[in-house]
Amino acid sequence: MDLQTTTYLVVGASFALYIGIAIWARAGSTSEFYAAGGQIHPVLNGMATGADWMSAASFISMAGLIANMGYGGGLFLMGWTGGYVLLAMLLAPYLRKFGKFTVPQFIGDRFYSKSASTVAVLCLLTASLTYIIGQMTGVGVAFSRFLGVSSDTGIYIGQGIVFLYAVFGGMKGITYTQVAQYLVLISAYIVPAVFISLNLTGNPLPQLGLGSTMSGSDIALLTRLDQVVTDLGFGKYTTTTAGSTLNMFVYTMSLMIGTAGLPHVIMRFFTVPTVKDARSSAGWALVFIALLYTTAPAVAAMAKYNLHATVNAAVVKGGDLYAVESSIVAEQRPDWMKRWEKTGLLKFTDKNGDGRIQYYNDATKNPDAKAKAAAAGWKGNELAVNADIIVLANPEIALLPNWVIALVAAGGLAAALSTAAGLLMAISSAVSHDLVKGIFAPDISEKNELLAGKISMAVAIVISGYLGLNPPGFAAGTVALAFGIAASSLFPAIMMGIFSKKMNKEGAIAGMLAGLFITLFYVFAHKGIFFIKGTDFLPMIGGANSFFGITPEAFGAIGALVNFAVAFMVDKVTKEPPEHIQAMVEAVRIPRGSKVVDGAH
């Protein structure tokens, strides 16, 4: 069976499964629509959380980013995984104990203010809509390559699938669908990695294969990869970092606390029966997430090596030493390259007219690489490879069976659609539960609130599709920006709401607004949207990334510091919270049955 037919069958079967589950698990009440009735088993919720968490960014983009950045790409692994641990240990159990449906509802009740809830909705919508752009882009990339349709058509199809199982199923339908999507995406990620690890190192475990020697050789995979990329003028894969050490640290922190502040992930912990189940669910989710996150570095390194080995001929020198000697004839390039060229995500331009693909680093300072490139008549790098294709193209590069390639297509779509559904659920609940019921129509009936939730979900799907089709100019690295927005606005408010019983509504509102707007200002100013007398603002104060060399995607951690600082300064000059609010915070933090600690105990 040919690849296209196999892909249609595998992807079609996965879509039929999702829709069937949604019909079976459709929500019949607001409790089921917002929190799946609070009756999801911790193991299933952990699996659904894994799918919700591991978005197109994790499945499609992360390994590509690591492949491009090398060692420096580890910040995504540290930030995202560390942030989940932070969420599981410090936030999820306490939020579940509060017993609310949504993050804005928690903030509104904790800070005894509808204004605080409204500001939280604003922050949630900003972060979620920014995040969802990346998911819709991922859907378009996967559809355009594997189903032979345009990226725009792919987004329309993705909208339709999400509409069918999210609008009717609500959180209940989304939860069980995400369990199925997790099984699809983790299989799609690990199966090709096992095949490729076996091919390159003879070790079936990719995590161990990464540190193993190459098959038929005494040289380690990473050592050979370092030799290949440095021969081409790129930095060493195992030591290269992107930007300054400060930027890497701040970027990691931004991803970490942004993870802990993402509303669509936090909502998953409202779906289990008890606080104990919330803790158990968090532990299971970490196990399920670790399966992909420990595999990603191996996938990145092996994909990068296979790509270079495809484009450039590597030969033995001095026994085990490998060096890149020549590039392939363009007319003899493999079919997978031709297929990906149609998507525009891989481009070959014959700059010197020699009919060969010369893949060198334009910015290299390596004299040996420069001399080798000059001797080959080099006129500039002739191959552009989008990082987003690394995982999706990896099975094709390694010449794996068609069913594995089709499985990867289904996995990429599952990752993007599962997170898109979670984000849409967060947006829908914020609008229908926190704005409509919480502020504008407190006496609305349950039936009408459920209808409002479904309508707001449908509208959110339309808006997310439009943003995917027409991404704004500042949306490069949208996923990282979404984490920065959550880090600078929601995370500090949640932390102070749980651990500072003296924090009042004025401080929380001022902090959220300050953190959100300073982060957005830095992002927009960096993109040249703010002007002073015809000149970009940031270049006037030191150039791009002018704040100590910190990139916009990493600025969320700075925004969080501003949030905390403003909140505590405003809190000091305003009235402290009422006694019953302070007592509520104290009761939530102290485990049931424990004794109050005093000087006599």
QUISUL-V902911 format. One record per pair of residues at least 4 apart in sequence whose C-alpha atoms are under 6 Angstrom apart, sorted by the first residue. I is the first residue (numbers start at 1). GAP is how many residues later the second one is. Records with the same first field share a line. If there is no record, write none. Layout:
BEGIN
I: GAP / GAP
END
This chain:
BEGIN
3: 399
7: 4 / 399
8: 4
9: 4
11: 399
18: 159
19: 146
21: 4
22: 4 / 143 / 147 / 151
25: 148
26: 142 / 143 / 147
27: 5 / 6 / 142 / 143
30: 4 / 420
31: 4 / 6
32: 4 / 5 / 140
33: 137 / 138
34: 137
35: 136 / 235 / 236
36: 135 / 136 / 235
38: 233 / 234 / 235
39: 233 / 234
40: 231 / 232
41: 4
42: 4 / 235 / 239
43: 238 / 241
45: 4
46: 235 / 238 / 239
47: 132 / 238
48: 127 / 130 / 131
49: 4 / 236
50: 4 / 235 / 238 / 239
51: 127 / 131
52: 366 / 367
54: 4
55: 360 / 361 / 364
56: 4 / 79 / 82 / 359 / 360
57: 4 / 5
58: 4
60: 328 / 331
61: 327
63: 4 / 233 / 237
64: 323 / 324 / 326
65: 4
66: 4 / 7 / 234
67: 233 / 234 / 237
69: 4
70: 167 / 168
71: 167 / 168 / 169
72: 168 / 169 / 170
75: 4 / 177
76: 4
77: 4
78: 4
79: 4 / 173 / 176 / 177
80: 175 / 176
82: 174
83: 173 / 174 / 176 / 177
86: 4
87: 4 / 5 / 173
88: 4 / 194
93: 182 / 185 / 186
96: 174 / 179
97: 178
100: 6
104: 4 / 13 / 16 / 17
106: 4
107: 4 / 10
108: 4 / 5 / 6 / 8 / 9
111: 394
116: 393
121: 309
124: 4
125: 4
127: 355 / 358 / 359
128: 295
130: 348 / 352
131: 348 / 351
133: 334 / 335
135: 281
136: 332
137: 331
139: 16 / 274
140: 4 / 11 / 14 / 15
141: 10
143: 4 / 11
144: 4 / 5 / 6 / 7
162: 4
163: 4
165: 4
166: 4 / 8
167: 287
169: 4
171: 4
174: 4
178: 4 / 240
181: 4 / 233
182: 4
184: 227
185: 226 / 229
187: 4
188: 219 / 220 / 223
193: 4
194: 10 / 12
197: 4 / 6 / 7 / 9 / 12
198: 4 / 5 / 6
200: 14 / 15
201: 8 / 12 / 13 / 14
202: 13
203: 6
205: 4
206: 92
207: 88
210: 88
212: 8
213: 5 / 6 / 7 / 8
214: 6 / 7
225: 80
226: 10 / 11
229: 5
230: 4 / 5 / 6
231: 138
232: 128 / 137
233: 128 / 131 / 133 / 136
234: 127
235: 5
236: 4
247: 4 / 303
250: 304
251: 303
253: 304
254: 4 / 230 / 300 / 302 / 303
255: 4 / 228
257: 230
258: 225 / 226 / 228 / 229
261: 225 / 226 / 229 / 230
262: 224
264: 158 / 159 / 162
269: 9
277: 4
285: 4
286: 4
290: 4
298: 4
299: 4
303: 91
305: 4
308: 4
311: 16 / 17
312: 14 / 15
313: 11 / 12 / 13
314: 9 / 10
315: 7 / 8
316: 5 / 6
317: 4 / 5
327: 30 / 31
328: 28 / 29
329: 26 / 27
330: 25 / 26 / 27
336: 60
340: 6
341: 5 / 6
345: 41
346: 38 / 39
347: 36 / 37
348: 34 / 35
349: 33
350: 32
351: 28
352: 27
358: 24
359: 22 / 23 / 24
360: 21
362: 18 / 19
373: 5
374: 4
389: 4
390: 4
395: 5 / 10
413: 4
414: 4
424: 4
428: 25 / 28 / 29
429: 4
430: 4
431: 4
432: 4 / 20 / 21
433: 4
434: 4
435: 4
436: 4 / 5
437: 4 / 5
438: 4
460: 4
466: 4
467: 4
480: 73
481: 72
483: 4
484: 72
486: 4
487: 4 / 69 / 73
488: 27 / 28 / 68 / 71 / 72
489: 23 / 26 / 27
493: 4 / 15
495: 4
496: 4
501: 81 / 84
502: 74
504: 72 / 73
507: 4 / 60 / 63 / 64
508: 59
510: 57
511: 52 / 55 / 56
512: 51
513: 4
514: 49
515: 44 / 45 / 47 / 48
517: 4
519: 40
521: 4
522: 4
523: 29
524: 5
525: 4 / 5
528: 8
531: 4 / 5 / 6
532: 5
538: 5
539: 4
542: 4
545: 4 / 5 / 6
562: 4
567: 4
END
